[in-house]
Amino acid sequence: MHSDFPLFPVQGSAQAREVDLLFVTTVLLALFFATLISVLLIVFAVKYRRRPKDRPPAPIHGSTVLEILWSSIPFVLAMVIFAWGAAVYFRLNRPPDDTMTVNVVGKRWMWKLQHPSGRREINELHVPVGTAVRLNLTSEDVIHSFYVPAFRVKADALPGRYTTTWFQATRPGRYHLFCAEYCGTQHSGMIGWVEAMEPEAFQAWLSGGPGQVPMAAAGERLFNDLGCVTCHSARSGDRGPSLDALYGSTIRLQTGETVTADAAYLREAILFPAARVTAGYLPVMPTFRGLVNEEGILELIEYLKSRAESQGGAAAAAVAPARSPSPGKEVPTP
Amino acid sequence: MSGTPAGRHYLNSAYGIRSWLLTVDHKRIALLYLTSVTLMFMLGGVFAALVRLELLTPAGDFFHADTYNKMFTMHGIVMVFFFLIPGIPAVLGNFLIPMMVGARDLAFPRLNLLSWYLFTIGAVFTLFNIVIGGVDTGWTFYTPYSSAYTTTNIVPVALGIFISGFSSILTGLNFIVTIHKMRAPGLTWFRLPLFVWAHYAYSIIVILGTPVIAITIVLLALERVFHLGFFDPALGGDPVLFQHFFWFYSHPAVYIMILPAMGVISEIIACFSRKRVFGYSFVAASSLAIALLGFLVWGHHMFVSSQSVFAGLIFSILSFLVAIPSAVKVFNWTSTLYRGSISFQTPMLYAFGFLGLFTIGGLTGLMLATLGIDVHVHDTYFIVAHFHYIMVGGTVMAYLGGLHYWWPKITGRMYPEWWGRLSALIVFIGFNLTFFPQFIVGYLGMPRRYYAYPPEFQVLNVMSTAGASILGVGYLIPLVYMIWSMRYGKAATANPFGATGLEWQTSSPPATENFAEPPIVTEEAYAYDRIPVPERGVYAG
């Protein structure tokens, strides 16, 4: 097979094998039915073609047995494929426990990525082979879609929401990264590369680059610069709730409802603070819309997450709800 | 030809432009539609050709990116809203349904004329936007790109689609009332031709679904003009809500296109194999099953859009279910051929083409309903190939087959048979060469709506563009000989194909009042075993 004329995509991830196996099975099944129909059509067309002095056609009106048979066999096959496809989909949407997280912000027309260590990239994503990588996706403007064909992975990046996907590269290489959701003029220019590297090479790459501040630390600096600390600290009295063990915990709202303080809730609380106010506090927090961009919000969330983790115990365990079966959490309407 | 004064028919009953623009004869209105729809098809085809031209090379070197985006958008909007959705019902349905049920006209003739005017006004608004610079959102208008970011002309296009939507609703309403109230004596529900059943199911979807797209488009226009924030997250709206609204109509819209096509195929296969359609009542019932289930699967367009895994499961399983009645129809059509007397004239060749292409489209549809596969191929050329197999391979093949089949009835002239067969062959070959490579390039990962792409995708794109030029020729040939045949074609008899059905029991072309005397029906729809097999060559034009 010539490299300028590939007929099957490379398998760069563990998922790719699984998806391909399912795909090839359905192709074979489709081929079987397409061949069956074509052979019958051709045989009937030849055998029963009209001839001079033709016999009258047989008066066959139907057969309930046949109807039941050819509805139920495809039905059973369809259900088998459905269940298999659903199982694969579940695995595509459930990252394992020990993942490395990369934050991804789509923006017309580039992918902005940031590793927890603080290293930033544009349209390039470096990942180690053999480690599960979890992506937190959002968008600064329109809907984009993060697509790496070699990994058989795709997830929309939506403005105002966090979505998640994950993959584990199985062999080093450079793989296409596309935007798959039409996003305007340079949609087809919003492409880049995923560079899967041996773990040592990745570590070397990660520690390289210009002086980096880890995301949590950058978040802390932002937390102070934006003045969050004036209300959300022990010194501030009771103006705002303490944020120490906040991330992943369950909080009670003024309305009596409860909510999990996940990334989506925190983002909402920063941009639309009056939407869901914690019980016992007044809705006095100003909005930070326009003062902090999507990447900044992600850094703030990373900082709050690190504070919760340093508290240990329940809060740290609750960080994992990241494993929610849903590929994305909705940001509720404020 | 019983009783009609020789030489008097709907075409020469009145002359002059007024007699056409103010006509309330369903047959003349069908011809008005035929003219508008053909123009829109040619326009959409020109955009398709330009899109394929750009994709000949990996670099975006023929047009600017914005121009390309506007071209694929107009290709989609024009083809979907102004050709595929109205095509078969407005032209063939309008012409045939009153005759098939033995009526003089549709239930509301003036409403029918209004439908054509609404369609035309809608088309004018949409075309007007091309003149003032075009629109670049894709035919899906996803927010917040369409509501808050694009600077192109959303509002005129939205208005055009909104207005033409009323045309569809009124047509559907007219069909339902006609089928319920105006059937000839003796024409019971289970004696109706399957073409009528298919249009009945079509009308149900149109009436229930079209208001949803109309409301969605109004919301989009309001959001764009007044920044109300239904879909804009910056204003607290939900960007995915639009997709739910949009696909709640636009997925059933696929069945709006394909159900009438299935009706055409049933008629052609019965006639040219001289058999009753195998399992008539199952085929009729499956139309209704498709219409109803078709409303429950819209979420399969959104498996990677942050929809919950559980919603994904429901939409996936329902999508598999809706495929079953379609599969049943394919099996039924195939079995109809068994021990028939099969004649390979142009309409039948198109029907064979339909069966092949629709089968491929349907089977790849099942792959897309499979969650694990859809994540990879969603928004790639695999999708583009799939829906062209269904919508073009299915609907257009049936439309062309039906147009040939009823051409003698519509115009009173035969089309040239040799050219007809040639066109069916060229269309089939051109179609497969155009769209089959797209399945491969899609699985390789080429996203749709790209005007420039990585070089390894080029060979398959060149094949596709080559196929498109063959397909274009395949469409131009009928256009030329159909126009030619209107003047020079051999005169057609009342029933040149020896078909059953009330429409063949009147002269070609029919008189304005369709039937000299109101027909009385005493038999089922496809009593081919009661009439002799026409000899070969009798009707070869």
Interface residues (C-beta under 8 A of the other chain):
Chain A: S3 D4 F5 P6 L7 F8 P9 E18 V19 L22 F23 T26 V27 L29 A30 F33 A34 I37 S38 L40 L41 F44 A45 Y48 R49 R50 R51 P52 D54 R55 P56 P57 A58 P59 I60 H61 G62 S63 L66 E67 W70 S71 P74 F75 A78 M79 I81 F82 W84 G85 A86 A87 V88 Y89 F90 L92 N93 R108 D141 V142 I143 S145 Y147 P149 A150 R152 V153 K154 A155 D156 L158 P159 G160 R161 T163 H176 F178 C179 A180 E181 Y182 C183 G184 T185 Q186 H187 S188 G189 I191 F272 R289 P325 S326 P327 G328 E330 V331 T333 P334
Chain B: G60 A65 D66 N69 D136 T137 G138 Y142 P144 Y145 Y149 T150 P233 A234 G236 G237 D238 P239 V240 S273 R274 K275 R276 F278 G279 Y280 S281 F282 F303 V304 S305 S306 Q307 S308 V309 F310 G312 L313 S316 I317 F320 L321 A323 I324 A327 V328 V330 F331 T334 S335 L337 Y338 R339 G340 S341 I342 S343 F344 F352 L355 G356 T359 I360 L363 T364 L366 M367 A369 T370 L371 G372 I373 D374 V375 H376 H378 D379 T380 I440 Y443 L444 G445 P447 R448 R449 Y450 Y451 A452 Y453 P454 P455 E456 Q458 V459 L460 Y528 D529 V533 E535 R536
